[in-house]
Amino acid sequence: MSDQNQQAFDFLGAYCPLPLTHSDQIVLGHGSGGRLTHDLIERVFAAHFSNPFLNRGDDGVGLTIADPEVEIVVSTDSHVISPIFFPGGDIGRLAVCGTVNDLSVMGAKPLYLTAGFILEEGLQIEVLEYIVQSMASAAAEAGVVIVAGDTKVVERGKGDGIFINTSGIGVRPKSWQLSGRNVKVGDQILLSGPIGEHGIAVLQARGELGFTSEIRSDVAPLNAMIAKALKAAEHPGGNAIHAMRDPTRGGLATTLNEIARQSNLGMVIHEATIPIHETVSAVCEMLGFDPLYVANEGKCVFFVDEQYASVVLEAIRSTDNGSQAVVIGELVAEHPQKVLLRTSMGSTRLLDMLSGEMLPRIC
């Protein structure tokens, strides 16, 4: 432990009512969205905050109101990306789109956002103004309004320029109970487009590739695309889309594993059908990354009743953000809670959840 960390540990120990040890400390992998994140949630947050709403394990929660036909959906997210500007976006656009998408994958129409800013002493006002303008532009694009906010400033060296927390409120029909718990055997798994672009764009912005490319982050509000898919999937009993997720931290593979665990079902994914930009594929191969675990900020995974899959796919493809949508797999009763990948070589391998931190500070 460094002298600085030891001093912080000693200071905390002087005021904390618990006896502290040097074991079991937070590491970067706890923010990856993968196995370490889920272990931390189960051990600390779920253990103390456990309630029927949180225990659903979705990206947001539906709350009952007096109206018998609709319910409010609430979600929250924090954004700590480094660097704060990257090809295709910035932390402000990311903050708005991330929360809009979390509401949208719950089947909600996003309406309102709140924004909390933690600013580090020394951040230039011009930089802050650019980020706020970017947020305003993204909110207008998504058709939402930022209705409340908060600002805190920390001492120089105690932050990283700017962190942003956003919360969102939307509404959805009560009959649309979208959740990872509701997917069924036979459901088709649809992916709205190529994966890995956000993670590689951020890595490029850090100057760690040694070259530049045409890859830009896919960060975008997906509510218009998702609304069109939901409209196409409507039927008298509810909606043929049983669940949706945006595969951000931990990438597509981690998102698929989350749904497999929630539903207690298995999945078979066909590698040859997964769209990946050839530059993303080349960079991942060069650096030893698997694009299935690289973050995205403008993609959605749909879990759709097989009878409606082709109609929903057509609706998604009719939008700008979903023009390259494909079917990548299906839900099966075999091997519950496990995701199997049928490789392009004809073999089958287990596609597990991200176990560590591939790219820190990615969203």
Sequence and secondary structure as in RCSB ss.txt:
>XXXX:A:sequence
MSDQNQQAFDFLGAYCPLPLTHSDQIVLGHGSGGRLTHDLIERVFAAHFSNPFLNRGDDGVGLTIADPEVEIVVS
TDSHVISPIFFPGGDIGRLAVCGTVNDLSVMGAKPLYLTAGFILEEGLQIEVLEYIVQSMASAAAEAGVVIVAGD
TKVVERGKGDGIFINTSGIGVRPKSWQLSGRNVKVGDQILLSGPIGEHGIAVLQARGELGFTSEIRSDVAPLNAM
IAKALKAAEHPGGNAIHAMRDPTRGGLATTLNEIARQSNLGMVIHEATIPIHETVSAVCEMLGFDPLYVANEGKC
VFFVDEQYASVVLEAIRSTDNGSQAVVIGELVAEHPQKVLLRTSMGSTRLLDMLSGEMLPRIC
>XXXX:A:secstr
  HHHHHHHHHHHHH SS   SSS   GGGGSSSHHHHHHIIIIIHHHH  TTGGG SSSEEEE S SSEEEEEE
EEEE  SSSEETTEEHHHHHHHHHHHHHHTTT EEEEEEEEEEEETT  HHHHHHHHHHHHHHHHHHT EEEEEE
EEEE TTSS SEEEEEEEEEEEETT    GGG  TT EEEE S  SHHHHHHHHHTT SSS  S        HHH
HHHHHHHTEETTEESEEEEE   TTHHHHHHHHHHHHHT EEEEEGGGS   HHHHHHHHHHT  GGGS  SS  
EEEE TTTHHHHHHHHHTSSTTTT EEEEEEESSSTT EEEE TTS EEE     S SSSS  
